[in-house]
Amino acid sequence: MDALLQSLWQINVLDIESTLSHVCQSVLRDPSVSKDVLRARAAGLRKLGTILQGAKKPYTRGSSLRHEAVKLDTGGSSTATS
């Protein structure tokens, strides 16, 4: 039963990561808006990602679509690399 639940969890995580990736690419590569709007969207997505990550420890998973290293500084901001 544990193996089944783990497999279902991994499938859900991959689906969520894939969906988020597609949505972000669509939002950031929309040809119908100006570069200024695209920059504002990118800044908003970065801020949202920072808020959602909070001060969590870096997490990597072998089957993940992304591998991120999060570095926190004393100012409370973080940087992520993919």
C-alpha positions in Angstrom: 0.0 0.0 0.0 2.8 2.4 0.8 4.5 1.8 -2.6 1.2 2.5 -4.3 0.7 5.8 -2.4 4.3 6.8 -3.1 3.9 6.1 -6.8 0.6 8.1 -6.9 2.3 11.0 -5.0 5.2 11.1 -7.5 2.8 11.1 -10.5 0.9 14.0 -8.9 4.1 16.0 -8.2 5.3 15.5 -11.8 1.9 16.6 -13.1 1.9 19.7 -11.0 5.5 20.6 -11.9 4.7 20.1 -15.6 1.6 22.2 -15.5 3.3 25.0 -13.6 6.1 25.0 -16.1 3.7 25.2 -19.1 1.7 28.0 -17.5 4.8 30.0 -16.6 6.2 29.6 -20.2 2.8 30.7 -21.6 2.7 33.8 -19.3 6.3 34.8 -19.9 6.3 34.3 -23.7 3.0 35.8 -24.6 3.6 37.6 -28.0 0.5 39.8 -27.6 1.9 41.9 -24.8 4.9 44.3 -24.5 8.3 43.5 -23.1 7.5 45.7 -20.1 4.4 43.6 -19.3 6.5 40.4 -19.7 9.1 41.9 -17.3 6.4 42.8 -14.8 5.0 39.3 -15.0 8.4 37.7 -14.5 9.0 39.9 -11.4 5.6 38.9 -10.1 6.3 35.2 -10.7 9.7 35.5 -9.0 8.1 37.2 -6.0 5.4 34.6 -5.8 8.0 31.8 -5.9 9.9 33.4 -3.1 6.8 33.7 -1.0 5.8 30.2 -1.6 9.2 28.8 -0.9 9.7 30.8 2.3 12.6 29.7 4.3 12.3 26.0 3.4 15.4 23.8 3.1 16.5 23.1 -0.5 14.7 20.0 -1.8 15.8 17.8 -4.7 14.2 14.7 -6.0 15.7 12.5 -8.7 12.5 12.5 -10.8 11.9 16.2 -10.5 11.9 18.4 -13.6 13.9 20.9 -11.7 16.8 20.9 -9.3 17.1 24.1 -7.3 19.6 25.4 -4.8 18.2 28.0 -2.6 20.5 30.4 -0.8 19.0 32.6 2.0 20.7 35.8 3.1 20.2 37.9 6.2 18.0 40.3 4.2 15.3 37.6 3.8 15.7 37.4 0.0 16.6 34.2 -1.8 18.0 33.2 -5.1 17.2 30.1 -7.0 19.0 28.5 -9.9 17.7 25.8 -12.2 
